[in-house]
Amino acid sequence: MRHTNAEVERWLANDRIAQDLRAADESRLANAARAAAPRSSLRQRAGEAVIAFGTRLAGSRESVREQPRLVTRAS
């Protein structure tokens, strides 16, 4: 019985080590991909920001109605 427990523990430890090695490799690859990717120009980033801002403005009507109101009509 002791031998089987030791074998299972060794198998689990090896599995954890393999998972850690895979995670480290994936992290290294992700960092390398980020470093190799061309950065967008200032013009592209400004355009993306304007589009995102316009999208927020277009959807702002719902957020105004969702705000709690103290008075709905003048009395």
All heavy atoms as a GROMACS GRO file, in nm:
protein
  581
    1MET      N    1   0.082  -0.120   0.000
    1MET     CA    2   0.000   0.000   0.000
    1MET      C    3   0.087   0.126   0.000
    1MET      O    4   0.055   0.222  -0.068
    1MET     CB    5  -0.091  -0.005   0.122
    1MET     CG    6  -0.203   0.092   0.115
    1MET     SD    7  -0.317   0.044  -0.012
    1MET     CE    8  -0.465   0.102   0.054
    2ARG      N    9   0.195   0.124   0.079
    2ARG     CA   10   0.282   0.241   0.083
    2ARG      C   11   0.346   0.267  -0.052
    2ARG      O   12   0.365   0.382  -0.091
    2ARG     CB   13   0.391   0.223   0.188
    2ARG     CG   14   0.342   0.247   0.329
    2ARG     CD   15   0.456   0.238   0.425
    2ARG     NE   16   0.438   0.114   0.497
    2ARG     CZ   17   0.530   0.052   0.565
    2ARG    NH1   18   0.651   0.102   0.571
    2ARG    NH2   19   0.505  -0.059   0.628
    3HIS      N   20   0.376   0.160  -0.123
    3HIS     CA   21   0.441   0.176  -0.253
    3HIS      C   22   0.346   0.240  -0.354
    3HIS      O   23   0.388   0.323  -0.435
    3HIS     CB   24   0.490   0.039  -0.305
    3HIS     CG   25   0.591  -0.024  -0.216
    3HIS    ND1   26   0.717   0.029  -0.199
    3HIS    CD2   27   0.584  -0.133  -0.136
    3HIS    CE1   28   0.784  -0.046  -0.114
    3HIS    NE2   29   0.707  -0.146  -0.074
    4THR      N   30   0.219   0.203  -0.348
    4THR     CA   31   0.124   0.262  -0.443
    4THR      C   32   0.102   0.409  -0.413
    4THR      O   33   0.091   0.490  -0.504
    4THR     CB   34  -0.010   0.186  -0.441
    4THR    OG1   35  -0.063   0.188  -0.309
    4THR    CG2   36   0.007   0.044  -0.489
    5ASN      N   37   0.096   0.446  -0.286
    5ASN     CA   38   0.081   0.587  -0.250
    5ASN      C   39   0.200   0.669  -0.297
    5ASN      O   40   0.184   0.780  -0.349
    5ASN     CB   41   0.063   0.603  -0.100
    5ASN     CG   42  -0.075   0.560  -0.053
    5ASN    OD1   43  -0.166   0.550  -0.134
    5ASN    ND2   44  -0.087   0.534   0.076
    6ALA      N   45   0.320   0.614  -0.279
    6ALA     CA   46   0.440   0.685  -0.323
    6ALA      C   47   0.441   0.699  -0.475
    6ALA      O   48   0.480   0.804  -0.528
    6ALA     CB   49   0.564   0.611  -0.275
    7GLU      N   50   0.396   0.595  -0.544
    7GLU     CA   51   0.392   0.601  -0.690
    7GLU      C   52   0.292   0.706  -0.739
    7GLU      O   53   0.319   0.781  -0.832
    7GLU     CB   54   0.355   0.463  -0.746
    7GLU     CG   55   0.359   0.452  -0.895
    7GLU     CD   56   0.500   0.464  -0.952
    7GLU    OE1   57   0.595   0.430  -0.880
    7GLU    OE2   58   0.512   0.508  -1.066
    8VAL      N   59   0.176   0.713  -0.675
    8VAL     CA   60   0.074   0.812  -0.712
    8VAL      C   61   0.125   0.952  -0.683
    8VAL      O   62   0.109   1.044  -0.764
    8VAL     CB   63  -0.058   0.784  -0.638
    8VAL    CG1   64  -0.154   0.899  -0.654
    8VAL    CG2   65  -0.120   0.655  -0.688
    9GLU      N   66   0.190   0.971  -0.569
    9GLU     CA   67   0.244   1.103  -0.535
    9GLU      C   68   0.352   1.145  -0.634
    9GLU      O   69   0.358   1.261  -0.675
    9GLU     CB   70   0.300   1.102  -0.394
    9GLU     CG   71   0.192   1.098  -0.287
    9GLU     CD   72   0.249   1.092  -0.147
    9GLU    OE1   73   0.371   1.117  -0.130
    9GLU    OE2   74   0.173   1.062  -0.055
   10ARG      N   75   0.436   1.049  -0.676
   10ARG     CA   76   0.540   1.080  -0.773
   10ARG      C   77   0.478   1.116  -0.908
   10ARG      O   78   0.519   1.211  -0.974
   10ARG     CB   79   0.634   0.961  -0.790
   10ARG     CG   80   0.754   0.991  -0.877
   10ARG     CD   81   0.848   0.872  -0.881
   10ARG     NE   82   0.788   0.761  -0.952
   10ARG     CZ   83   0.811   0.733  -1.081
   10ARG    NH1   84   0.893   0.810  -1.150
   10ARG    NH2   85   0.754   0.632  -1.140
   11TRP      N   86   0.374   1.043  -0.947
   11TRP     CA   87   0.305   1.070  -1.072
   11TRP      C   88   0.241   1.210  -1.069
   11TRP      O   89   0.251   1.285  -1.166
   11TRP     CB   90   0.199   0.962  -1.096
   11TRP     CG   91   0.125   0.980  -1.225
   11TRP    CD1   92   0.169   0.953  -1.350
   11TRP    CD2   93  -0.007   1.034  -1.238
   11TRP    NE1   94   0.073   0.984  -1.441
   11TRP    CE2   95  -0.036   1.034  -1.376
   11TRP    CE3   96  -0.102   1.080  -1.149
   11TRP    CZ2   97  -0.158   1.080  -1.424
   11TRP    CZ3   98  -0.223   1.124  -1.198
   11TRP    CH2   99  -0.250   1.125  -1.333
   12LEU      N  100   0.177   1.244  -0.957
   12LEU     CA  101   0.115   1.377  -0.944
   12LEU      C  102   0.219   1.488  -0.947
   12LEU      O  103   0.198   1.593  -1.008
   12LEU     CB  104   0.031   1.384  -0.816
   12LEU     CG  105  -0.097   1.302  -0.814
   12LEU    CD1  106  -0.160   1.306  -0.675
   12LEU    CD2  107  -0.194   1.351  -0.918
   13ALA      N  108   0.332   1.465  -0.880
   13ALA     CA  109   0.439   1.565  -0.879
   13ALA      C  110   0.494   1.586  -1.020
   13ALA      O  111   0.517   1.700  -1.062
   13ALA     CB  112   0.550   1.522  -0.784
   14ASN      N  113   0.514   1.478  -1.093
   14ASN     CA  114   0.562   1.489  -1.231
   14ASN      C  115   0.460   1.562  -1.318
   14ASN      O  116   0.498   1.641  -1.406
   14ASN     CB  117   0.592   1.351  -1.290
   14ASN     CG  118   0.720   1.292  -1.232
   14ASN    OD1  119   0.805   1.364  -1.182
   14ASN    ND2  120   0.731   1.161  -1.239
   15ASP      N  121   0.333   1.537  -1.296
   15ASP     CA  122   0.229   1.605  -1.372
   15ASP      C  123   0.229   1.755  -1.343
   15ASP      O  124   0.217   1.837  -1.435
   15ASP     CB  125   0.093   1.543  -1.338
   15ASP     CG  126  -0.017   1.592  -1.430
   15ASP    OD1  127   0.007   1.593  -1.553
   15ASP    OD2  128  -0.124   1.630  -1.379
   16ARG      N  129   0.244   1.793  -1.216
   16ARG     CA  130   0.250   1.935  -1.180
   16ARG      C  131   0.372   2.002  -1.242
   16ARG      O  132   0.365   2.116  -1.290
   16ARG     CB  133   0.253   1.952  -1.028
   16ARG     CG  134   0.114   1.955  -0.967
   16ARG     CD  135   0.127   1.972  -0.822
   16ARG     NE  136   0.163   1.837  -0.776
   16ARG     CZ  137   0.161   1.792  -0.653
   16ARG    NH1  138   0.132   1.872  -0.556
   16ARG    NH2  139   0.191   1.670  -0.622
   17ILE      N  140   0.485   1.932  -1.241
   17ILE     CA  141   0.606   1.988  -1.301
   17ILE      C  142   0.586   2.010  -1.451
   17ILE      O  143   0.623   2.115  -1.505
   17ILE     CB  144   0.727   1.895  -1.275
   17ILE    CG1  145   0.763   1.899  -1.125
   17ILE    CG2  146   0.847   1.935  -1.360
   17ILE    CD1  147   0.864   1.795  -1.083
   18ALA      N  148   0.523   1.913  -1.517
   18ALA     CA  149   0.497   1.926  -1.660
   18ALA      C  150   0.402   2.044  -1.687
   18ALA      O  151   0.422   2.119  -1.784
   18ALA     CB  152   0.439   1.797  -1.715
   19GLN      N  153   0.302   2.061  -1.604
   19GLN     CA  154   0.209   2.174  -1.620
   19GLN      C  155   0.281   2.307  -1.602
   19GLN      O  156   0.258   2.403  -1.677
   19GLN     CB  157   0.094   2.164  -1.521
   19GLN     CG  158  -0.007   2.059  -1.554
   19GLN     CD  159  -0.115   2.048  -1.447
   19GLN    OE1  160  -0.104   2.109  -1.341
   19GLN    NE2  161  -0.218   1.970  -1.475
   20ASP      N  162   0.368   2.314  -1.502
   20ASP     CA  163   0.444   2.437  -1.480
   20ASP      C  164   0.536   2.468  -1.598
   20ASP      O  165   0.550   2.584  -1.638
   20ASP     CB  166   0.526   2.426  -1.351
   20ASP     CG  167   0.439   2.429  -1.227
   20ASP    OD1  168   0.321   2.467  -1.238
   20ASP    OD2  169   0.490   2.392  -1.119
   21LEU      N  170   0.599   2.365  -1.653
   21LEU     CA  171   0.687   2.386  -1.768
   21LEU      C  172   0.607   2.434  -1.890
   21LEU      O  173   0.652   2.524  -1.962
   21LEU     CB  174   0.761   2.257  -1.802
   21LEU     CG  175   0.872   2.217  -1.705
   21LEU    CD1  176   0.929   2.080  -1.741
   21LEU    CD2  177   0.982   2.320  -1.703
   22ARG      N  178   0.488   2.378  -1.912
   22ARG     CA  179   0.404   2.423  -2.023
   22ARG      C  180   0.360   2.567  -2.003
   22ARG      O  181   0.362   2.648  -2.097
   22ARG     CB  182   0.281   2.332  -2.037
   22ARG     CG  183   0.308   2.203  -2.110
   22ARG     CD  184   0.180   2.132  -2.146
   22ARG     NE  185   0.101   2.093  -2.031
   22ARG     CZ  186   0.111   1.979  -1.966
   22ARG    NH1  187   0.198   1.888  -2.006
   22ARG    NH2  188   0.035   1.953  -1.862
   23ALA      N  189   0.322   2.602  -1.880
   23ALA     CA  190   0.280   2.740  -1.852
   23ALA      C  191   0.396   2.837  -1.874
   23ALA      O  192   0.377   2.947  -1.928
   23ALA     CB  193   0.227   2.751  -1.710
   24ALA      N  194   0.515   2.799  -1.833
   24ALA     CA  195   0.632   2.885  -1.853
   24ALA      C  196   0.662   2.902  -2.002
   24ALA      O  197   0.694   3.013  -2.047
   24ALA     CB  198   0.753   2.826  -1.781
   25ASP      N  199   0.652   2.794  -2.079
   25ASP     CA  200   0.674   2.803  -2.223
   25ASP      C  201   0.571   2.893  -2.289
   25ASP      O  202   0.604   2.976  -2.375
   25ASP     CB  203   0.670   2.664  -2.288
   25ASP     CG  204   0.795   2.584  -2.258
   25ASP    OD1  205   0.898   2.644  -2.222
   25ASP    OD2  206   0.789   2.460  -2.272
   26GLU      N  207   0.445   2.878  -2.251
   26GLU     CA  208   0.340   2.961  -2.308
   26GLU      C  209   0.362   3.109  -2.274
   26GLU      O  210   0.342   3.196  -2.358
   26GLU     CB  211   0.202   2.916  -2.258
   26GLU     CG  212   0.158   2.784  -2.316
   26GLU     CD  213   0.029   2.734  -2.256
   26GLU    OE1  214  -0.030   2.805  -2.170
   26GLU    OE2  215  -0.013   2.624  -2.292
   27SER      N  216   0.404   3.136  -2.152
   27SER     CA  217   0.430   3.273  -2.110
   27SER      C  218   0.547   3.331  -2.190
   27SER      O  219   0.541   3.446  -2.235
   27SER     CB  220   0.462   3.276  -1.961
   27SER     OG  221   0.496   3.406  -1.921
   28ARG      N  222   0.652   3.253  -2.209
   28ARG     CA  223   0.766   3.298  -2.286
   28ARG      C  224   0.727   3.327  -2.430
   28ARG      O  225   0.768   3.428  -2.488
   28ARG     CB  226   0.876   3.190  -2.282
   28ARG     CG  227   1.009   3.243  -2.241
   28ARG     CD  228   1.115   3.136  -2.230
   28ARG     NE  229   1.098   3.065  -2.103
   28ARG     CZ  230   1.084   2.934  -2.091
   28ARG    NH1  231   1.087   2.856  -2.194
   28ARG    NH2  232   1.068   2.878  -1.972
   29LEU      N  233   0.646   3.238  -2.488
   29LEU     CA  234   0.602   3.259  -2.626
   29LEU      C  235   0.514   3.384  -2.638
   29LEU      O  236   0.524   3.459  -2.735
   29LEU     CB  237   0.526   3.136  -2.676
   29LEU     CG  238   0.612   3.013  -2.709
   29LEU    CD1  239   0.523   2.894  -2.740
   29LEU    CD2  240   0.705   3.042  -2.823
   30ALA      N  241   0.426   3.405  -2.541
   30ALA     CA  242   0.339   3.522  -2.544
   30ALA      C  243   0.421   3.651  -2.534
   30ALA      O  244   0.394   3.749  -2.605
   30ALA     CB  245   0.236   3.516  -2.432
   31ASN      N  246   0.520   3.652  -2.448
   31ASN     CA  247   0.607   3.770  -2.435
   31ASN      C  248   0.686   3.794  -2.563
   31ASN      O  249   0.701   3.909  -2.606
   31ASN     CB  250   0.702   3.754  -2.317
   31ASN     CG  251   0.632   3.770  -2.185
   31ASN    OD1  252   0.526   3.832  -2.177
   31ASN    ND2  253   0.690   3.714  -2.080
   32ALA      N  254   0.734   3.686  -2.626
   32ALA     CA  255   0.809   3.702  -2.751
   32ALA      C  256   0.717   3.754  -2.862
   32ALA      O  257   0.759   3.838  -2.943
   32ALA     CB  258   0.871   3.568  -2.791
   33ALA      N  259   0.593   3.706  -2.866
   33ALA     CA  260   0.499   3.752  -2.968
   33ALA      C  261   0.466   3.900  -2.948
   33ALA      O  262   0.456   3.976  -3.045
   33ALA     CB  263   0.372   3.668  -2.963
   34ARG      N  264   0.449   3.943  -2.823
   34ARG     CA  265   0.421   4.084  -2.795
   34ARG      C  266   0.539   4.172  -2.836
   34ARG      O  267   0.521   4.282  -2.889
   34ARG     CB  268   0.392   4.104  -2.647
   34ARG     CG  269   0.246   4.093  -2.615
   34ARG     CD  270   0.218   4.134  -2.472
   34ARG     NE  271   0.148   4.023  -2.409
   34ARG     CZ  272   0.196   3.943  -2.316
   34ARG    NH1  273   0.314   3.962  -2.267
   34ARG    NH2  274   0.124   3.844  -2.270
   35ALA      N  275   0.659   4.123  -2.810
   35ALA     CA  276   0.778   4.202  -2.844
   35ALA      C  277   0.797   4.211  -2.995
   35ALA      O  278   0.845   4.312  -3.046
   35ALA     CB  279   0.901   4.141  -2.779
   36ALA      N  280   0.759   4.106  -3.068
   36ALA     CA  281   0.780   4.103  -3.213
   36ALA      C  282   0.668   4.173  -3.290
   36ALA      O  283   0.687   4.209  -3.406
   36ALA     CB  284   0.792   3.959  -3.261
   37ALA      N  285   0.554   4.192  -3.227
   37ALA     CA  286   0.439   4.251  -3.297
   37ALA      C  287   0.467   4.398  -3.325
   37ALA      O  288   0.517   4.471  -3.238
   37ALA     CB  289   0.313   4.238  -3.214
   38PRO      N  290   0.434   4.442  -3.446
   38PRO     CA  291   0.455   4.585  -3.476
   38PRO      C  292   0.356   4.670  -3.396
   38PRO      O  293   0.240   4.633  -3.380
   38PRO     CB  294   0.428   4.593  -3.626
   38PRO     CG  295   0.341   4.476  -3.656
   38PRO     CD  296   0.379   4.370  -3.557
   39ARG      N  297   0.405   4.778  -3.346
   39ARG     CA  298   0.318   4.867  -3.270
   39ARG      C  299   0.236   4.951  -3.366
   39ARG      O  300   0.284   4.991  -3.472
   39ARG     CB  301   0.400   4.957  -3.179
   39ARG     CG  302   0.472   4.878  -3.073
   39ARG     CD  303   0.533   4.972  -2.972
   39ARG     NE  304   0.602   4.893  -2.872
   39ARG     CZ  305   0.561   4.883  -2.748
   39ARG    NH1  306   0.456   4.948  -2.709
   39ARG    NH2  307   0.628   4.811  -2.662
   40SER      N  308   0.113   4.977  -3.328
   40SER     CA  309   0.029   5.060  -3.413
   40SER      C  310   0.076   5.206  -3.404
   40SER      O  311   0.130   5.250  -3.303
   40SER     CB  312  -0.117   5.048  -3.372
   40SER     OG  313  -0.134   5.083  -3.237
   41SER      N  314   0.051   5.278  -3.510
   41SER     CA  315   0.094   5.416  -3.515
   41SER      C  316   0.002   5.501  -3.426
   41SER      O  317  -0.105   5.459  -3.383
   41SER     CB  318   0.089   5.469  -3.658
   41SER     OG  319  -0.045   5.476  -3.701
   42LEU      N  320   0.047   5.622  -3.401
   42LEU     CA  321  -0.032   5.715  -3.321
   42LEU      C  322  -0.165   5.742  -3.389
   42LEU      O  323  -0.269   5.750  -3.323
   42LEU     CB  324   0.046   5.845  -3.300
   42LEU     CG  325  -0.025   5.953  -3.219
   42LEU    CD1  326  -0.052   5.902  -3.078
   42LEU    CD2  327   0.058   6.079  -3.214
   43ARG      N  328  -0.164   5.752  -3.521
   43ARG     CA  329  -0.286   5.777  -3.595
   43ARG      C  330  -0.386   5.661  -3.578
   43ARG      O  331  -0.505   5.683  -3.559
   43ARG     CB  332  -0.252   5.796  -3.742
   43ARG     CG  333  -0.368   5.829  -3.828
   43ARG     CD  334  -0.323   5.851  -3.971
   43ARG     NE  335  -0.436   5.878  -4.056
   43ARG     CZ  336  -0.429   5.894  -4.184
   43ARG    NH1  337  -0.312   5.887  -4.245
   43ARG    NH2  338  -0.536   5.919  -4.256
   44GLN      N  339  -0.336   5.538  -3.584
   44GLN     CA  340  -0.424   5.421  -3.566
   44GLN      C  341  -0.481   5.416  -3.425
   44GLN      O  342  -0.600   5.390  -3.406
   44GLN     CB  343  -0.347   5.293  -3.596
   44GLN     CG  344  -0.316   5.272  -3.741
   44GLN     CD  345  -0.224   5.153  -3.763
   44GLN    OE1  346  -0.144   5.120  -3.677
   44GLN    NE2  347  -0.237   5.090  -3.879
   45ARG      N  348  -0.396   5.441  -3.326
   45ARG     CA  349  -0.444   5.438  -3.187
   45ARG      C  350  -0.546   5.548  -3.162
   45ARG      O  351  -0.645   5.528  -3.092
   45ARG     CB  352  -0.327   5.451  -3.091
   45ARG     CG  353  -0.246   5.321  -3.082
   45ARG     CD  354  -0.134   5.332  -2.985
   45ARG     NE  355  -0.028   5.406  -3.052
   45ARG     CZ  356   0.075   5.462  -2.992
   45ARG    NH1  357   0.085   5.456  -2.862
   45ARG    NH2  358   0.166   5.526  -3.060
   46ALA      N  359  -0.524   5.667  -3.221
   46ALA     CA  360  -0.620   5.777  -3.204
   46ALA      C  361  -0.752   5.742  -3.271
   46ALA      O  362  -0.860   5.768  -3.216
   46ALA     CB  363  -0.563   5.906  -3.263
   47GLY      N  364  -0.745   5.679  -3.388
   47GLY     CA  365  -0.867   5.638  -3.456
   47GLY      C  366  -0.945   5.535  -3.376
   47GLY      O  367  -1.068   5.542  -3.365
   48GLU      N  368  -0.875   5.439  -3.316
   48GLU     CA  369  -0.941   5.339  -3.232
   48GLU      C  370  -1.006   5.404  -3.111
   48GLU      O  371  -1.116   5.367  -3.071
   48GLU     CB  372  -0.841   5.233  -3.188
   48GLU     CG  373  -0.794   5.144  -3.302
   48GLU     CD  374  -0.679   5.055  -3.261
   48GLU    OE1  375  -0.636   5.061  -3.143
   48GLU    OE2  376  -0.630   4.980  -3.347
   49ALA      N  377  -0.940   5.503  -3.053
   49ALA     CA  378  -0.995   5.571  -2.937
   49ALA      C  379  -1.120   5.649  -2.973
   49ALA      O  380  -1.220   5.650  -2.899
   49ALA     CB  381  -0.891   5.664  -2.875
   50VAL      N  382  -1.118   5.714  -3.089
   50VAL     CA  383  -1.235   5.791  -3.134
   50VAL      C  384  -1.352   5.697  -3.160
   50VAL      O  385  -1.466   5.726  -3.122
   50VAL     CB  386  -1.201   5.874  -3.260
   50VAL    CG1  387  -1.326   5.929  -3.326
   50VAL    CG2  388  -1.106   5.986  -3.224
   51ILE      N  389  -1.325   5.582  -3.222
   51ILE     CA  390  -1.432   5.486  -3.247
   51ILE      C  391  -1.489   5.434  -3.117
   51ILE      O  392  -1.611   5.424  -3.100
   51ILE     CB  393  -1.379   5.371  -3.335
   51ILE    CG1  394  -1.351   5.424  -3.476
   51ILE    CG2  395  -1.477   5.255  -3.340
   51ILE    CD1  396  -1.278   5.326  -3.565
   52ALA      N  397  -1.403   5.401  -3.021
   52ALA     CA  398  -1.451   5.352  -2.892
   52ALA      C  399  -1.533   5.458  -2.820
   52ALA      O  400  -1.637   5.429  -2.760
   52ALA     CB  401  -1.333   5.309  -2.806
   53PHE      N  402  -1.488   5.584  -2.828
   53PHE     CA  403  -1.562   5.693  -2.764
   53PHE      C  404  -1.698   5.712  -2.831
   53PHE      O  405  -1.800   5.730  -2.766
   53PHE     CB  406  -1.481   5.823  -2.770
   53PHE     CG  407  -1.546   5.938  -2.700
   53PHE    CD1  408  -1.564   5.936  -2.564
   53PHE    CD2  409  -1.590   6.048  -2.772
   53PHE    CE1  410  -1.624   6.043  -2.499
   53PHE    CE2  411  -1.651   6.154  -2.709
   53PHE     CZ  412  -1.667   6.152  -2.572
   54GLY      N  413  -1.701   5.706  -2.964
   54GLY     CA  414  -1.827   5.718  -3.037
   54GLY      C  415  -1.923   5.606  -3.004
   54GLY      O  416  -2.044   5.626  -2.992
   55THR      N  417  -1.871   5.486  -2.986
   55THR     CA  418  -1.955   5.372  -2.949
   55THR      C  419  -2.015   5.394  -2.812
   55THR      O  420  -2.133   5.367  -2.788
   55THR     CB  421  -1.872   5.243  -2.951
   55THR    OG1  422  -1.815   5.227  -3.080
   55THR    CG2  423  -1.957   5.123  -2.918
   56ARG      N  424  -1.935   5.446  -2.720
   56ARG     CA  425  -1.988   5.475  -2.586
   56ARG      C  426  -2.094   5.583  -2.591
   56ARG      O  427  -2.196   5.576  -2.523
   56ARG     CB  428  -1.875   5.518  -2.492
   56ARG     CG  429  -1.803   5.404  -2.429
   56ARG     CD  430  -1.722   5.454  -2.312
   56ARG     NE  431  -1.645   5.571  -2.353
   56ARG     CZ  432  -1.514   5.583  -2.344
   56ARG    NH1  433  -1.445   5.486  -2.293
   56ARG    NH2  434  -1.452   5.690  -2.383
   57LEU      N  435  -2.071   5.686  -2.673
   57LEU     CA  436  -2.170   5.792  -2.684
   57LEU      C  437  -2.300   5.741  -2.746
   57LEU      O  438  -2.408   5.780  -2.704
   57LEU     CB  439  -2.116   5.907  -2.770
   57LEU     CG  440  -2.013   5.997  -2.705
   57LEU    CD1  441  -1.967   6.101  -2.805
   57LEU    CD2  442  -2.067   6.063  -2.581
   58ALA      N  443  -2.288   5.655  -2.844
   58ALA     CA  444  -2.408   5.601  -2.910
   58ALA      C  445  -2.488   5.516  -2.813
   58ALA      O  446  -2.610   5.510  -2.821
   58ALA     CB  447  -2.367   5.519  -3.031
   59GLY      N  448  -2.421   5.452  -2.719
   59GLY     CA  449  -2.492   5.366  -2.625
   59GLY      C  450  -2.525   5.436  -2.495
   59GLY      O  451  -2.573   5.374  -2.402
   60SER      N  452  -2.502   5.567  -2.486
   60SER     CA  453  -2.519   5.636  -2.358
   60SER      C  454  -2.666   5.657  -2.321
   60SER      O  455  -2.696   5.684  -2.207
   60SER     CB  456  -2.446   5.770  -2.360
   60SER     OG  457  -2.505   5.856  -2.455
   61ARG      N  458  -2.758   5.648  -2.417
   61ARG     CA  459  -2.899   5.671  -2.386
   61ARG      C  460  -2.951   5.571  -2.284
   61ARG      O  461  -3.025   5.604  -2.196
   61ARG     CB  462  -2.982   5.664  -2.512
   61ARG     CG  463  -2.961   5.780  -2.603
   61ARG     CD  464  -3.052   5.772  -2.722
   61ARG     NE  465  -3.023   5.881  -2.812
   61ARG     CZ  466  -3.084   5.901  -2.924
   61ARG    NH1  467  -3.178   5.818  -2.964
   61ARG    NH2  468  -3.052   6.003  -3.000
   62GLU      N  469  -2.910   5.445  -2.297
   62GLU     CA  470  -2.955   5.344  -2.202
   62GLU      C  471  -2.901   5.371  -2.063
   62GLU      O  472  -2.970   5.353  -1.965
   62GLU     CB  473  -2.910   5.206  -2.250
   62GLU     CG  474  -2.979   5.163  -2.377
   62GLU     CD  475  -2.926   5.032  -2.429
   62GLU    OE1  476  -2.847   4.968  -2.357
   62GLU    OE2  477  -2.963   4.993  -2.539
   63SER      N  478  -2.775   5.415  -2.054
   63SER     CA  479  -2.717   5.438  -1.922
   63SER      C  480  -2.784   5.555  -1.851
   63SER      O  481  -2.794   5.558  -1.730
   63SER     CB  482  -2.567   5.460  -1.932
   63SER     OG  483  -2.541   5.577  -2.007
   64VAL      N  484  -2.835   5.655  -1.929
   64VAL     CA  485  -2.902   5.769  -1.867
   64VAL      C  486  -3.036   5.724  -1.808
   64VAL      O  487  -3.073   5.762  -1.699
   64VAL     CB  488  -2.923   5.883  -1.971
   64VAL    CG1  489  -3.013   5.991  -1.915
   64VAL    CG2  490  -2.790   5.940  -2.011
   65ARG      N  491  -3.108   5.639  -1.880
   65ARG     CA  492  -3.237   5.591  -1.830
   65ARG      C  493  -3.222   5.498  -1.711
   65ARG      O  494  -3.310   5.488  -1.628
   65ARG     CB  495  -3.313   5.519  -1.941
   65ARG     CG  496  -3.387   5.616  -2.030
   65ARG     CD  497  -3.476   5.540  -2.125
   65ARG     NE  498  -3.414   5.548  -2.255
   65ARG     CZ  499  -3.409   5.448  -2.343
   65ARG    NH1  500  -3.462   5.334  -2.316
   65ARG    NH2  501  -3.349   5.464  -2.458
   66GLU      N  502  -3.110   5.430  -1.703
   66GLU     CA  503  -3.089   5.335  -1.594
   66GLU      C  504  -3.058   5.404  -1.462
   66GLU      O  505  -3.067   5.344  -1.357
   66GLU     CB  506  -2.976   5.239  -1.630
   66GLU     CG  507  -3.012   5.142  -1.740
   66GLU     CD  508  -2.893   5.059  -1.782
   66GLU    OE1  509  -2.785   5.077  -1.724
   66GLU    OE2  510  -2.908   4.978  -1.873
   67GLN      N  511  -3.019   5.530  -1.468
   67GLN     CA  512  -2.985   5.600  -1.345
   67GLN      C  513  -3.111   5.620  -1.261
   67GLN      O  514  -3.218   5.652  -1.314
   67GLN     CB  515  -2.923   5.736  -1.376
   67GLN     CG  516  -2.788   5.726  -1.441
   67GLN     CD  517  -2.732   5.862  -1.477
   67GLN    OE1  518  -2.803   5.963  -1.465
   67GLN    NE2  519  -2.610   5.865  -1.523
   68PRO      N  520  -3.101   5.603  -1.130
   68PRO     CA  521  -3.219   5.622  -1.045
   68PRO      C  522  -3.261   5.769  -1.042
   68PRO      O  523  -3.177   5.859  -1.040
   68PRO     CB  524  -3.173   5.574  -0.908
   68PRO     CG  525  -3.026   5.580  -0.912
   68PRO     CD  526  -2.984   5.562  -1.054
   69ARG      N  527  -3.390   5.790  -1.045
   69ARG     CA  528  -3.442   5.927  -1.042
   69ARG      C  529  -3.519   5.949  -0.911
   69ARG      O  530  -3.590   5.860  -0.866
   69ARG     CB  531  -3.537   5.950  -1.158
   69ARG     CG  532  -3.470   5.939  -1.292
   69ARG     CD  533  -3.569   5.967  -1.399
   69ARG     NE  534  -3.507   5.953  -1.531
   69ARG     CZ  535  -3.568   5.978  -1.643
   69ARG    NH1  536  -3.693   6.021  -1.644
   69ARG    NH2  537  -3.506   5.962  -1.757
   70LEU      N  538  -3.502   6.065  -0.855
   70LEU     CA  539  -3.575   6.097  -0.734
   70LEU      C  540  -3.716   6.144  -0.767
   70LEU      O  541  -3.812   6.109  -0.702
   70LEU     CB  542  -3.501   6.205  -0.654
   70LEU     CG  543  -3.364   6.164  -0.603
   70LEU    CD1  544  -3.297   6.282  -0.532
   70LEU    CD2  545  -3.377   6.049  -0.505
   71VAL      N  546  -3.727   6.223  -0.873
   71VAL     CA  547  -3.857   6.275  -0.913
   71VAL      C  548  -3.872   6.251  -1.062
   71VAL      O  549  -3.783   6.283  -1.139
   71VAL     CB  550  -3.867   6.427  -0.883
   71VAL    CG1  551  -4.000   6.483  -0.930
   71VAL    CG2  552  -3.846   6.452  -0.736
   72THR      N  553  -3.986   6.193  -1.102
   72THR     CA  554  -4.006   6.169  -1.244
   72THR      C  555  -4.074   6.286  -1.312
   72THR      O  556  -4.051   6.311  -1.428
   72THR     CB  557  -4.088   6.040  -1.266
   72THR    OG1  558  -4.212   6.053  -1.195
   72THR    CG2  559  -4.012   5.920  -1.218
   73ARG      N  560  -4.162   6.358  -1.241
   73ARG     CA  561  -4.232   6.475  -1.296
   73ARG      C  562  -4.227   6.590  -1.198
   73ARG      O  563  -4.221   6.570  -1.077
   73ARG     CB  564  -4.377   6.443  -1.324
   73ARG     CG  565  -4.398   6.344  -1.434
   73ARG     CD  566  -4.545   6.329  -1.458
   73ARG     NE  567  -4.568   6.226  -1.560
   73ARG     CZ  568  -4.686   6.189  -1.597
   73ARG    NH1  569  -4.793   6.241  -1.543
   73ARG    NH2  570  -4.699   6.096  -1.688
   74ALA      N  571  -4.238   6.709  -1.250
   74ALA     CA  572  -4.245   6.825  -1.162
   74ALA      C  573  -4.383   6.827  -1.097
   74ALA      O  574  -4.485   6.801  -1.160
   74ALA     CB  575  -4.222   6.952  -1.242
   75SER      N  576  -4.385   6.858  -0.969
   75SER     CA  577  -4.515   6.858  -0.900
   75SER      C  578  -4.571   6.995  -0.879
   75SER      O  579  -4.512   7.095  -0.896
   75SER     CB  580  -4.503   6.789  -0.764
   75SER     OG  581  -4.399   6.847  -0.690
   0.00000   0.00000   0.00000
